[in-house]
Each structure stands twice: as structure tokens, then as C-alpha cells.
């Protein structure tokens, strides 16, 4: 009786952590998606599918653990493999970028360093080992069918809760062939002008607020585009308080992009428009295309610049 109580208590707690980990990765899912591209593990096309598949597996593991309907060696070995892969991924992050930033184990809900993420995984492996040794759980006639059904539902769940972007952003794609008011940047009496000549040649100019969540996602994507294509002419115009600069770059890793700060909300919005982030493909000061981080295509951008 004691073994069963301990088994179910530990199983529910461990299962809850898997489900919580899966759910917190869903909102926002973009950091989790782009992380695979940033690490060179996937393309922009496959990252949305890989990220949702992994989240679905976490949902499945959590549901099965809480219900206690799978106690075979295959299930525990699968959990060891899953946690092992997660730990290797985090170890690679430490090796390439150091033990900095949020590992994303619990999304933005509970930021953790990669090392903290590995320690969390070790604790989960210990919990799974304890469950395997306790050898308890439920047995009933349709257990295999229930496990298969649970797998199908949980794998589909991330695609239902947070569907893959279908190309329906809420902005005016036809807004082009007009002059971007870049003079505001260069003629401001209170702001330092850009050290780049944005009025000539082709530029991707992004107007970004330091505190806007969607702007941070956009900046992270711009960081990856710049890293993959160092010659791309990308420039950010940032608006916000000085105290928010360091947290912004820590989150977005966008230090590799040229930028300037611009204070003054009304003048900033004259350039960007009311919706942020505002990203413009500009040639000789004239807008070729207005886009956002969802529609921004690396292939299209590279072809346009070339």
C-alpha cells in the first residue's frame, strides 16, 4: 500500500512537470522554434513542426505518468532517452555559448540557465528511476489502445493550441513605394543620428520597442538572419529606456545587428506606424515592402539584397 501511494504521488508530480514544461513552451513558441534554427539543427520550414512534436511528446509523457497506465520498460527507457537528448542539447549550448540566457525548459514562465536545466533533467531521471523500481501502476483491458489514443491526441494538441503560422499577418502588405521619413532619424535635436547611411542602398530597417514582447521575438529572428548572413544590411531603431537595453539584448542576442536608440514616442511612431514591430525593406529611402517577423523570409531577403 505504501509503495502505491509513493508511486502515484511521485508519478503525478513528475507528470505535472512534463505537462507544465510543454505548456510553457507553447506561449510564446517562437523562441523554442527559432532556437533550433539558431543552433543549426533545423530550417525555418521544419522548426515549427519539430518544436510542436517535442512539445507533444512532453504532453504525452506527462499524461501517461499522471494516469499511471504505462509502466513497461519501453516507457521508462523512452523517458531516459528524451531527458538525455534534452541534456545533450543544453550541454551543447553551454559549450558553444556559455551558461547564459534562458534554456527555455519552462519557456518564459521560469527562466533557467542551461546548467540549471541539466540539473532539473537529472532530478527527473532520478524520479523516473524511482518509479521504475516501485513497479506499480494501473492495469486494465484496453491499456494499449488507451496509450495509443493518448499519443495521437497529445501529438496533435500543440498544433491545435498554437497552430503553425499560415501567412495571415495583420498588416498592409500593399503599403509600398512611399518614402520612409528617415530624415527624422538624422535631424533630431535630442537623438544621435545613425552611423549608417540608411537613405542610400538597400536596407532592412526594423523599428522596435525594448519592452514589446513581439519586438523581442522579431529581434531574435533578425539576430539569426544576421548570423547566417553577415553581409545582410540590417538596422534596428530602438525605442525605450536605457535600463531596458541590457535585458533586451540578453533575451534577443541581437548584439550582432547595427542599431541606434531613439527617444520620443510621437516621432518614433511617425517613422514606424502604430503597430510594432515595424520592419521595412527599403531601397534608397523608398519602401519596397513592409513586413513583420512572421512573414520575414530569409530566402526572399537574401535574393532581394543580391
C-alpha positions as CSV (number, residue, x, y, z in Angstrom):
1,X,0.0,0.0,0.0
2,X,2.8,2.4,0.9
3,X,4.6,1.7,-2.4
4,X,1.4,2.5,-4.3
5,X,1.0,5.8,-2.5
6,X,4.6,6.8,-3.1
7,X,4.4,5.7,-6.7
8,X,1.3,7.6,-7.6
9,X,2.5,10.8,-5.7
10,X,5.8,10.7,-7.5
11,X,4.2,9.9,-10.8
12,X,1.7,12.7,-10.6
13,X,4.4,15.2,-9.6
14,X,6.8,14.1,-12.4
15,X,3.9,14.1,-14.9
16,X,2.9,17.6,-13.9
17,X,6.4,18.9,-14.5
18,X,6.4,17.4,-18.1
19,X,3.0,19.0,-18.8
20,X,4.0,22.3,-17.3
21,X,7.2,22.2,-19.4
22,X,5.2,21.5,-22.5
23,X,2.6,24.2,-21.9
24,X,5.0,27.0,-21.1
25,X,6.9,26.4,-24.3
26,X,3.7,27.0,-26.3
27,X,3.3,30.7,-25.4
28,X,5.3,32.1,-27.0
29,X,6.5,29.2,-29.1
30,X,8.7,31.3,-31.4
31,X,11.7,31.3,-29.1
32,X,11.6,27.5,-28.9
33,X,11.1,27.2,-32.7
34,X,13.9,29.7,-33.6
35,X,16.3,28.1,-31.1
36,X,16.6,25.1,-33.4
37,X,17.4,27.4,-36.4
38,X,19.8,29.4,-34.2
39,X,21.6,26.2,-33.2
40,X,21.7,25.0,-36.9
41,X,19.5,22.0,-36.1
42,X,16.7,22.7,-38.5
43,X,15.5,25.1,-41.2
44,X,12.8,27.8,-40.9
45,X,10.4,25.4,-42.6
46,X,10.9,22.4,-40.3
47,X,11.4,24.2,-37.0
48,X,7.7,24.8,-36.3
49,X,7.0,21.0,-36.8
50,X,9.9,19.8,-34.7
51,X,9.1,22.2,-31.8
52,X,5.5,21.1,-31.7
53,X,6.4,17.4,-32.0
54,X,8.7,17.7,-29.0
55,X,6.0,19.6,-27.0
56,X,3.5,16.9,-27.9
57,X,5.9,14.2,-26.6
58,X,6.2,16.1,-23.3
59,X,2.4,16.3,-23.1
60,X,2.2,12.5,-23.8
61,X,4.8,11.7,-21.1
62,X,3.1,13.9,-18.6
63,X,-0.4,12.4,-19.2
64,X,0.9,8.9,-19.1
65,X,2.8,9.5,-15.9
66,X,-0.2,11.1,-14.2
67,X,-2.6,8.4,-15.2
68,X,-0.1,5.6,-14.4
69,X,-1.3,3.4,-17.3
70,X,2.2,2.7,-18.8
71,X,4.8,1.1,-16.5
72,X,6.7,-1.1,-19.0
73,X,10.5,-0.8,-19.7
74,X,9.8,0.8,-23.1
75,X,8.2,3.8,-21.5
76,X,10.9,4.4,-18.9
77,X,13.6,3.9,-21.4
78,X,11.9,6.4,-23.7
79,X,11.8,9.0,-20.8
80,X,15.5,8.4,-20.2
81,X,16.2,8.9,-23.9
82,X,14.1,12.1,-24.0
83,X,15.7,13.6,-20.9
84,X,19.1,12.6,-22.2
85,X,18.6,14.3,-25.5
86,X,17.4,17.4,-23.8
87,X,20.5,17.4,-21.6
88,X,22.9,16.9,-24.5
89,X,21.2,19.8,-26.3
90,X,21.7,22.0,-23.2
91,X,25.3,20.9,-22.8
92,X,25.9,21.9,-26.5
93,X,24.5,25.3,-25.6
94,X,27.0,25.7,-22.7
95,X,29.9,24.5,-24.9
96,X,29.1,27.0,-27.7
97,X,27.6,30.0,-26.0
98,X,28.3,29.5,-22.3
99,X,26.0,29.1,-19.4
100,X,24.0,32.2,-20.2
101,X,20.4,33.1,-21.1
102,X,17.2,31.2,-20.6
103,X,17.4,27.5,-21.6
104,X,13.7,27.5,-22.4
105,X,12.9,24.4,-20.3
106,X,9.9,26.2,-18.8
107,X,9.5,28.8,-21.5
108,X,9.4,32.4,-20.1
109,X,7.5,31.2,-17.0
110,X,10.6,30.2,-15.0
111,X,13.8,31.3,-16.7
112,X,16.7,28.9,-16.1
113,X,20.3,28.7,-17.3
114,X,21.3,25.7,-19.4
115,X,23.2,24.2,-16.4
116,X,20.1,24.6,-14.2
117,X,18.1,22.8,-17.0
118,X,20.6,19.9,-16.9
119,X,20.3,19.6,-13.1
120,X,16.5,19.6,-13.5
121,X,16.7,16.8,-16.0
122,X,19.0,14.8,-13.7
123,X,16.4,15.1,-10.9
124,X,13.7,14.0,-13.4
125,X,15.8,11.0,-14.4
126,X,16.2,10.1,-10.7
127,X,12.4,10.4,-10.3
128,X,11.8,8.1,-13.3
129,X,14.3,5.6,-11.9
130,X,12.4,5.6,-8.6
131,X,9.1,5.0,-10.4
132,X,10.6,2.1,-12.4
133,X,11.8,0.5,-9.2
134,X,8.5,0.9,-7.4
135,X,6.8,-1.2,-10.1
136,X,3.2,0.0,-9.6
137,X,0.5,1.5,-11.8
138,X,-2.8,0.6,-13.4
139,X,-3.6,-2.5,-15.4
140,X,-6.8,-2.9,-17.4
141,X,-8.1,-4.5,-20.6
142,X,-7.7,-1.6,-23.1
143,X,-4.5,-0.2,-21.8
144,X,-2.5,-0.5,-25.1
145,X,-5.4,1.1,-27.0
146,X,-5.6,3.9,-24.4
147,X,-1.9,4.6,-24.7
148,X,-2.0,4.8,-28.5
149,X,-5.0,7.1,-28.3
150,X,-3.2,9.3,-25.8
151,X,-0.2,9.5,-28.1
152,X,-2.3,10.6,-31.1
153,X,-4.2,13.3,-29.1
154,X,-1.1,14.7,-27.4
155,X,0.9,14.9,-30.6
156,X,-1.9,16.8,-32.2
157,X,-2.5,19.1,-29.2
158,X,0.3,21.6,-29.9
159,X,-0.8,22.0,-33.5
160,X,-4.3,22.8,-32.2
161,X,-3.4,25.0,-29.3
162,X,-0.9,27.0,-31.3
163,X,-1.3,26.4,-35.0
164,X,1.6,26.9,-37.4
165,X,1.5,30.4,-38.9
166,X,-0.4,30.3,-42.2
167,X,0.7,33.7,-43.7
168,X,-2.2,35.9,-42.5
169,X,-0.4,38.7,-40.6
170,X,-2.4,41.8,-39.7
171,X,-0.7,44.5,-41.6
172,X,-0.9,46.1,-45.1
173,X,1.2,44.1,-47.5
174,X,0.4,46.6,-50.2
175,X,1.9,49.5,-48.4
176,X,5.0,50.2,-50.5
177,X,6.6,52.6,-52.9
178,X,6.5,55.5,-50.5
179,X,9.3,57.4,-48.8
180,X,10.2,56.3,-45.3
181,X,10.6,59.5,-43.2
182,X,14.3,58.8,-42.3
183,X,15.1,62.5,-42.0
184,X,13.6,62.3,-38.5
185,X,16.4,60.0,-37.5
186,X,19.1,62.3,-38.9
187,X,17.7,65.7,-37.9
188,X,16.6,65.0,-34.4
189,X,17.9,67.5,-31.8
190,X,17.7,65.0,-29.0
191,X,18.9,61.8,-30.6
192,X,22.2,60.7,-32.0
193,X,21.9,60.0,-35.8
194,X,22.6,56.6,-37.2
195,X,26.2,55.9,-38.1
196,X,24.9,54.2,-41.3
197,X,23.6,55.9,-44.4
198,X,20.1,54.4,-44.4
199,X,18.9,56.7,-47.2
200,X,21.1,55.0,-49.8
201,X,21.2,51.4,-51.0
202,X,19.1,48.5,-49.7
203,X,18.4,48.2,-46.0
204,X,16.1,46.1,-43.8
205,X,15.1,48.7,-41.1
206,X,13.3,47.5,-38.0
207,X,11.6,49.8,-35.6
208,X,11.5,48.0,-32.2
209,X,10.4,48.8,-28.7
210,X,12.7,47.4,-26.0
211,X,9.8,46.2,-23.9
212,X,7.4,44.9,-26.6
213,X,7.2,41.0,-26.4
214,X,6.7,40.7,-30.2
215,X,9.5,43.1,-30.8
216,X,11.9,40.9,-28.8
217,X,10.8,37.9,-30.9
218,X,11.4,39.9,-34.1
219,X,14.9,41.0,-32.8
220,X,15.8,37.4,-32.1
221,X,14.9,36.4,-35.6
222,X,16.9,39.3,-37.0
223,X,19.8,38.1,-34.9
224,X,19.6,34.6,-36.6
225,X,19.3,36.2,-40.1
226,X,22.3,38.4,-39.5
227,X,24.3,35.5,-38.0
228,X,23.5,33.3,-41.0
229,X,24.2,36.1,-43.5
230,X,26.7,38.6,-42.0
231,X,26.6,40.8,-45.1
232,X,22.9,41.5,-44.9
233,X,22.2,45.2,-44.3
234,X,20.0,45.0,-41.2
235,X,19.5,48.0,-39.0
236,X,17.4,48.4,-35.8
237,X,15.9,51.6,-34.4
238,X,15.2,51.0,-30.8
239,X,12.9,52.9,-28.5
240,X,12.8,52.7,-24.8
241,X,14.6,53.4,-21.6
242,X,18.3,52.8,-21.1
243,X,17.7,50.4,-18.2
244,X,15.9,48.1,-20.7
245,X,18.8,47.8,-23.2
246,X,20.8,45.1,-21.4
247,X,17.7,42.8,-20.7
248,X,16.7,43.3,-24.3
249,X,20.0,42.1,-25.8
250,X,20.2,39.3,-23.2
251,X,16.9,38.0,-24.4
252,X,17.3,38.6,-28.2
253,X,21.1,38.1,-28.7
254,X,20.7,40.8,-31.3
255,X,24.1,42.5,-30.4
256,X,25.3,41.5,-33.8
257,X,23.0,44.0,-35.5
258,X,23.7,47.6,-36.1
259,X,21.3,49.9,-34.2
260,X,20.7,53.3,-32.7
261,X,18.5,54.4,-29.8
262,X,15.7,56.9,-30.5
263,X,13.7,58.5,-27.7
264,X,10.5,60.4,-28.3
265,X,7.3,58.3,-28.8
266,X,5.5,60.6,-31.3
267,X,8.4,61.0,-33.7
268,X,9.2,57.3,-33.4
269,X,5.7,56.4,-34.4
270,X,5.8,58.8,-37.4
271,X,8.5,56.5,-38.8
272,X,7.3,53.1,-37.7
273,X,3.5,53.5,-37.8
274,X,1.2,52.4,-34.9
275,X,2.0,48.7,-34.9
276,X,5.2,47.3,-33.6
277,X,7.5,45.7,-34.6
278,X,7.6,47.5,-37.9
279,X,10.0,46.1,-40.4
280,X,10.7,47.7,-43.8
281,X,12.7,46.6,-46.8
282,X,13.9,49.9,-48.1
283,X,15.8,50.9,-51.2
284,X,17.2,54.4,-51.4
285,X,14.8,55.5,-48.8
286,X,11.7,54.1,-50.5
287,X,9.8,51.3,-49.0
288,X,9.9,48.2,-51.2
289,X,7.9,46.1,-48.8
290,X,6.6,46.3,-45.2
291,X,6.7,43.1,-43.3
292,X,6.8,41.6,-39.8
293,X,8.8,38.9,-38.2
294,X,6.2,36.2,-39.1
295,X,6.3,36.9,-42.8
296,X,10.0,37.9,-43.0
297,X,11.7,35.3,-45.2
298,X,15.4,34.7,-45.2
299,X,15.4,33.5,-48.7
300,X,13.4,36.4,-50.0
301,X,15.6,38.9,-48.1
302,X,18.8,37.5,-49.4
303,X,17.5,37.4,-53.0
304,X,16.3,41.0,-52.8
305,X,19.6,42.3,-51.5
306,X,21.6,40.4,-54.1
